[in-house]
């Protein structure tokens, strides 16, 4: 593999046993890796420095704990090594096949049009629901996007509650609102040109904000469905970490006022609760009714509520109605798009 097409960045706060596990799950030979430490406790930082030295991983202290700034810092680091593509990964993410990163490198090398896009996501095998369906000899679309403004459950995935029918999708690059951000590819020049640092987002919704900034500049984000990664949150349990990061503590993930910040910045609620079920009111607190119906849909295989309006969509509709002169962007294209019919748009990267 040519080591100069992309580098990998990880951001770690007090979880170095998890980083060691991540490194053991794949052969990262000849790939430049940067670990950014997010103000770990003193003893954990010492552990991290020692571990990174042992594994051949570059170590830097963060300039700040915000994800936007972490990516800026990574870009500055990799550009000194003449590397313009940055692959961000969670500690519980790993490539699904031995040649996954080789194939990704080929796409970066050969697909000249890749440079014009914003955020680039992948086909993610998300937890046991997806992982148990993996077949190395068959391409299957699993979790390919986060979709807060489209009808459905907020994701492109195989759940009945998702609006997506993958029978209507081709295995070729397509437009998405936001990547499933356990693994994300970013082009340095696009990031530097279009993304403003927002220190209010430490971790939660930080990548969603980056995706929306690109769309607000009419830059498409895309999924590369032929490239697959795992996101196996169960790996965290043996390290005494919460299975799901939203249930984590500020000591691990920083600020947790992301929903208020999102509403103030993007003028809609990032909530996937169905309004007809009570929205986010007490009857549906923490989306309990949503979750129950989601489970019921999976058991019965009956899609009876993917088409119901979410709090996010209703609040966005109110915003655009109160701002009739607002310029339309790609964000509005997704709001008006029904993913049941397939992707908003396909792209040929090779022409």
N, C-alpha and C positions, 0 to 999 in steps of 0.2 A: 504494500500500500504506500502511495505517495503521502508522506507525513505532513505535507505543507498545504493541503487543501482545506482542512478544518482542524480545529482544536476543540477539546472538551473542557467545559467549566462546571465545577460543582461548588455549591455554597454550603458551608458546614458551620453549625453552631452546637458545640458540645456533643456531637454524635459521631465520633471518630471510629467507633467500632462498626458503625453502619457504613462508613466510607470504606473500611477495610473489606467488609462483605461485598460491597458494590464492585470493588476491584477484582475480587475473586470470581465473579460471575462471567467474565469474558476476557479474551486475550486482547489487551490494549497496546500491544507492542507497536512501537514506531509512531504512536499518536501522542502529541503533546497534550498534557493534562494540567489544568490549573485548578487548585483548590483555594477558594477565598474564604477565610475564616471570619465569621460574623460576630466578632467580640465574644468568643468563647470564654468560659471561666479559665483562670490562669493555669490550673493543672490540666484542663482539657486542651488548652492551646499547646502546651508543652507536649502533650501526647500527640497532637496533630502534627506538629513540626517533625517529630521523630518518625511518625508513621509515613508521612509524605516523603521524607528523605529515603526511607527504606523502600518504598514502592516506586520511586522515581517520579513523583508528582510534584509539580511546582507549587509552592506555598506563598500566599500573600495575605496580609491582614487587610480587611475591608476598609475602603475609604469611608463608607457608611453602610448601614444595614439594609437600605432600600434595594430592591431587586433591579430597578432601572439603573441605579448607579453601579451595582455589581456587574451588570452586562457591559456598561461603559468601561469599567475597570478591566474586564476581561478582553474587550476589544483592544484597548490600549496595550495590554500585555501581548496579545497574539500578533498585533500588527508589527511589533518590533521583531517578530520572527517571520514576517511576511505571510501571515495567515489571515485571511479575510473572512472566514466562515467560522462561527462559534456554535458548537452543539452543547446546549444546556441539558443536564440530566439530573433527575432526582436520584437519591441514593438507593431507592428501591426499583429503579428502572434498569433494563439491560436489553441488548439486541436479541432478537428471537432466533437468528441463525448465525452460523459461524462466519458467513460472508456478508452479513448485513452492512457493516461499516465499509467494506470494500465496494459494495454496490452503491452505497450512498456517495462515496468518493468519486465513483464513475459518473454519477449524475451531476455532481458539482462540477466535474471536469468538462463534461460534454454538453450539458444543458445551459447554453449561454443565456437563455431567456430567464433562467432562475434568478438572475440578478435584479430583476425589476419587481419582484414580489416582496412583501413585508415579512410576516411570520410564516415559517414553513413547518408544518406538523406531519405526523405519520399515522400509520395504522397501529393503534395501541391495544394490546391484549391486557385489558384492565381487570386485575384480580381473577379469582377463580372462575367467575361467570364466563370470562373470555378465554382464560388460559386453558381450561379443560377442553376447549374446542380446537386447540391448535393442531394442525396437520402440516408437517414440513413440506408435503408434496402438493398442497392445495392452498391457493390464495383465498383468504376469507377476509372480508371487511368486518372489523369489530368496532372499536371506539375510534372515530376519526375526527371529531370536532366537539367543541363546546359551542352551544347555540342558544344564548339567553333570550334573543329576540325572535326566534322562530317558534312556530307551533311545535309541541312535543314536550319532552322531559328535560330540555336544556342540553341535550347531547345528540350527536349522531352515533347511535350504538344499536345493538341487536335486541334490546329490550322491547317488549310489546308497547310499553309506554312511550317509546321514542316514536316520532312521526316518520322516521326513516324506514324505507323499504329498500334494502340493498339490492334487490332484484333490478331496481331501476338505476343502479350505479355501475359505471365501468371502472376497471382498474387503471385509471389514468388520472393525472393531477386535476384536482377540482377546487373551486373556491370554498372557503369556510369562514365563519365569523372569527373563530379563535381555535388554535390548536389545543389538543389535550396536552396540557403543558407539563407532563412528567418528562417529556423529551421534546425539545424545540430547537430548530435550526434558525440562526439569524445571520444575515449578511451585514457585515460591519458598516458598509457605506450607506445602506438603507436605514439602519438604526441611527447612525449619526445624523443623517439628513432629516429624518422625520420625527424622531422620538424625543420628546421633552422629558427630562428627569422629573419624576413626581415622588418626592420623599415620603408622602403619606402612605404609599403602598410599600410595605415591607416584603410580604410574601403573598398573602391572600389577595386574589384578584389583580395582582401586579401584571401578570402576563395577559389577562383579559384587557387591562388598561392599555398595554402596549399594542395589542391587536386592534382595539378600537381607535387608538391614535392613528395607526396605519390606515384603517378604513375611512377615518374622518378626512384624511388626505387623498382619498380615492385610490389607495394602494391596496390591492387584493392580498389577502392571506390565503395560503393554499395547503392542502394535504397531499403528501406523496403516498398513495395507498399501497404501492408495491414494496414499501420499506416498513418493516414491522419491529416494534419494540414491546417489551413487557413492562407493566407497571404493577408489581406484586406487593401490595401494602402489608401482606402477612409477614414479609421478611422483617418488618420493624418490631414485631412482637417479641422476638428472642432478644432484642436489644432494650426491652422495657420501654419502648416508645409507643405512643397511641397509634392504633391501627390506621385511623383516618386523621390526616393533619388538621382539619378544622376542629378536632377535639383536643388539639395540642395546647401547650401553655405558651405564654409570651416568652418564657425562657428559651423556647425552641424556635418560635416563629415570629417573634416581634409583635408589632401593633396588631390589634384586632378590631379596629374601628372602620374596617374596609367598606362595610355596607353603607355607612353614612357618607364616607368619602366618595364612594361610587355615585350615590344619589346626587350629591352636590355637584359632581363633575359632569356626569353624563345624562342627568335629568330624567332618569328612570330608576326604579327599584330593581336591583339584581335579585329577584325572587322568582322561583319557579313554582310557587304555590298557585293552585288553581283558584281563580276568584270565585267561582260558583261554589267552591267548597269552604269558603270563608276567608280566602286569601291568607294573610298572616295573622288573622285574629285568633282569639283564644281557642276557638273550635278546631282550628288547624295549626295550633302552635307547633313550631319546628317541623311543619309540613307532615304532621302525624297522619292526617287523613290521606294526603297524597301518597305517603309511603305504604299505607295499608292497601290502597287501591292499586298501587304499583305491584305489590306482592300478589294481589288477587288477579291482576292482569296476567302475570307470569304463570300462575297456576292454571288459569282457564284458557290462556292464549287468546284472550278476547280483548281487542282494542276498543275500549268504550270511553276513553277520556284523553287520548293524545291530542284531540282537536279542540279541547277546552282552553279558553284563554288563561294565560298566566298573569300574575301581578306585574311582571316585567313588561309584557306586551301592552296591558291596559294602561300602565303608567306612562309608557312611551307614546302611546296613541294620544293621551291627554296632553303630553308635552307638544307633539307636533300640531295638534289642533289649536293650541294656544299660541303657536308661532307659525302662522300660515306662510310667512315670507322666508322661512328657513330654507337654505339651500340643501337640496337632496344630495346624499353621499351614498357610498356603498353600504353604510349602516342601514339606510332606508331600503335598499334593495333586498337585504336579508329580512327585514321586518315584513316586507310584502311577499316574501317567497315561502312556498310550502314545500318542505324537503321531502314530502311523500312522493313528489314527482321526480325526484333525483336532485343532483347538485344544481346550484344556481348557475354555474358555468364550469366548463372544462377548459384546460389549457394544454397546448402542444409546446413543450419546452425545447424541442430540438430544431424547429424550423428557423 
